[in-house]
């Protein structure tokens, strides 16, 4: 199963069960990830890292004759010029946990994803990632990456409330307890 999420820079509306065409054609040679074009899509094993992007996941179908292109990312990121979205699912802590348990990410991506979970309010999932993935050897990396990711998302206006900030602080306190 493949899931998709629109890039947050794009403000277009997504219609279910109809072919959607990207505003920008794919350019895999672009130096800036924002210039790659197309729609970013991923598989169920990697979608956990995308939870910061929105609160709904959709299954993606690729129209006949269209292609999917793999990016150089080791996080299962693909792009397509045309997609069909079906089966929307609202993300909550239960779905976030399921996505986490099915994920196969590089270690550092889990630190970003747990921060995204905290921002979004999926605290059981965020704390489960801490429990499973953080240890005395990597806790300082986890703290650094959590703070870095949080500050980046705040600068991009993806963190907008005091409640979100408090959840990230709770996560950081849990991480610091490992020191």
C-alpha positions as CSV (number, residue, x, y, z in Angstrom):
1,X,0.0,0.0,0.0
2,X,1.3,3.5,-0.8
3,X,0.4,6.6,1.1
4,X,0.8,10.2,0.0
5,X,0.9,13.6,1.5
6,X,1.0,16.9,-0.4
7,X,4.0,19.1,0.0
8,X,3.0,21.7,2.5
9,X,4.3,24.5,0.1
10,X,1.5,23.7,-2.3
11,X,-1.9,25.1,-1.5
12,X,-4.0,23.2,-4.1
13,X,-7.1,21.2,-3.2
14,X,-6.9,17.4,-3.5
15,X,-9.9,15.6,-4.9
16,X,-10.6,12.0,-4.1
17,X,-10.9,9.4,-6.9
18,X,-9.8,11.7,-9.7
19,X,-6.5,12.1,-11.4
20,X,-4.5,15.0,-9.9
21,X,-1.7,16.6,-11.9
22,X,1.3,18.2,-10.2
23,X,1.9,21.9,-10.8
24,X,5.6,21.3,-11.4
25,X,7.1,18.5,-13.6
26,X,9.6,16.2,-11.9
27,X,13.2,17.3,-12.0
28,X,15.2,14.7,-10.0
29,X,18.4,16.6,-10.8
30,X,17.2,19.7,-8.8
31,X,19.6,20.9,-6.1
32,X,16.8,22.1,-3.9
33,X,14.2,19.6,-2.7
34,X,11.5,22.2,-3.2
35,X,12.4,22.2,-6.9
36,X,12.0,18.5,-7.5
37,X,8.3,18.9,-8.5
38,X,5.7,16.2,-8.7
39,X,3.9,14.7,-5.7
40,X,5.9,13.1,-2.9
41,X,4.6,9.6,-2.1
42,X,5.9,6.8,0.1
43,X,5.2,3.3,1.2
44,X,3.7,2.2,4.5
45,X,7.1,1.3,5.8
46,X,8.3,4.9,5.6
47,X,5.2,7.0,6.0
48,X,5.7,7.3,9.8
49,X,8.2,10.1,9.2
50,X,5.7,12.2,7.3
51,X,3.2,12.7,10.1
52,X,4.1,16.4,10.6
53,X,2.7,17.2,7.1
54,X,-1.0,16.8,7.9
55,X,-3.7,14.8,9.7
56,X,-5.0,12.7,6.8
57,X,-3.3,9.8,4.9
58,X,-4.6,8.6,1.6
59,X,-3.9,5.5,-0.5
60,X,-2.4,6.5,-3.8
61,X,-3.0,5.0,-7.2
62,X,-0.9,5.8,-10.1
63,X,-2.8,6.3,-13.4
64,X,-2.1,3.9,-16.2
65,X,0.9,4.8,-18.2
66,X,2.4,7.0,-15.5
67,X,5.6,6.4,-13.6
68,X,6.9,6.6,-10.1
69,X,10.4,7.9,-9.6
70,X,12.7,7.1,-6.6
71,X,14.5,10.0,-5.0
72,X,18.0,9.8,-3.6
73,X,16.6,9.8,0.0
74,X,17.0,6.7,2.1
75,X,13.6,7.3,3.6
76,X,11.5,5.8,0.9
77,X,10.6,9.0,-0.9
78,X,9.2,8.7,-4.4
79,X,7.6,11.3,-6.7
80,X,4.9,11.1,-9.4
81,X,3.5,13.6,-11.8
82,X,-0.1,12.2,-11.6
83,X,-1.8,10.5,-8.7
84,X,-5.3,9.4,-7.7
85,X,-6.1,9.6,-3.9
86,X,-8.5,7.1,-2.3
87,X,-9.3,5.8,1.1
88,X,-8.6,8.8,3.3
89,X,-7.8,8.0,6.9
90,X,-7.7,10.6,9.7
91,X,-4.5,10.1,11.7
92,X,-4.8,9.7,15.5
93,X,-2.5,8.2,18.1
94,X,-3.8,4.7,17.3
95,X,-3.0,5.0,13.5
96,X,0.4,6.7,14.3
97,X,1.3,3.7,16.5
98,X,0.4,1.3,13.8
99,X,2.5,3.3,11.3
100,X,5.4,3.3,13.8
101,X,5.2,-0.5,14.3
102,X,5.3,-1.1,10.6
103,X,8.1,1.4,9.9
104,X,11.6,0.7,8.7
105,X,13.4,4.1,9.0
106,X,17.0,5.0,9.6
107,X,17.6,5.8,13.3
108,X,17.8,9.5,12.9
109,X,14.4,9.6,11.1
110,X,12.8,8.1,14.2
111,X,13.9,11.1,16.2
112,X,12.2,13.5,13.7
113,X,9.1,11.3,13.7
114,X,8.8,11.2,17.5
115,X,9.0,15.0,17.5
116,X,6.3,15.2,14.8
117,X,4.2,12.8,16.9
118,X,4.6,15.1,20.0
119,X,3.7,18.2,18.0
120,X,0.6,16.5,16.6
121,X,-0.5,15.1,20.0
122,X,0.3,11.5,19.4
123,X,2.1,11.2,22.8
124,X,1.7,7.5,23.3
125,X,3.4,6.9,20.0
126,X,6.1,9.5,20.7
127,X,6.9,8.0,24.1
128,X,6.9,4.5,22.5
129,X,9.6,5.6,20.1
130,X,11.6,7.0,23.0
131,X,11.3,3.7,24.8
132,X,12.2,1.6,21.8
133,X,14.8,3.7,20.0
134,X,16.6,6.0,22.5
135,X,19.4,4.8,24.8
136,X,22.4,6.2,26.6
137,X,24.5,6.0,23.5
138,X,22.2,8.0,21.3
139,X,20.2,10.2,23.7
140,X,22.2,13.3,23.0
141,X,21.7,12.9,19.3
142,X,18.0,12.3,19.9
143,X,17.8,15.5,22.0
144,X,19.7,17.5,19.4
145,X,17.6,16.2,16.5
146,X,14.3,16.7,18.4
147,X,15.2,20.4,19.1
148,X,16.5,21.0,15.6
149,X,13.3,19.4,14.0
150,X,11.0,21.3,16.4
151,X,12.7,24.6,15.7
152,X,12.6,24.0,11.9
153,X,8.9,23.2,12.1
154,X,8.2,26.2,14.3
155,X,9.9,28.4,11.7
156,X,7.8,26.9,9.0
157,X,4.6,27.6,11.0
158,X,3.9,24.0,11.5
159,X,4.0,24.5,15.3
160,X,1.3,27.0,16.1
161,X,0.1,26.5,19.7
162,X,1.3,26.6,23.3
163,X,-0.1,23.1,23.7
164,X,2.2,21.8,20.9
165,X,5.2,23.5,22.5
166,X,4.3,21.9,25.9
167,X,4.1,18.4,24.3
168,X,7.6,18.8,22.8
169,X,8.9,20.0,26.1
170,X,7.4,16.9,27.8
171,X,9.2,14.8,25.1
172,X,12.5,16.6,25.7
173,X,12.2,16.0,29.5
174,X,11.7,12.3,28.9
175,X,14.7,12.2,26.6
176,X,16.8,14.1,29.1
177,X,15.9,11.5,31.8
178,X,18.1,9.1,29.8
179,X,21.2,11.2,30.3
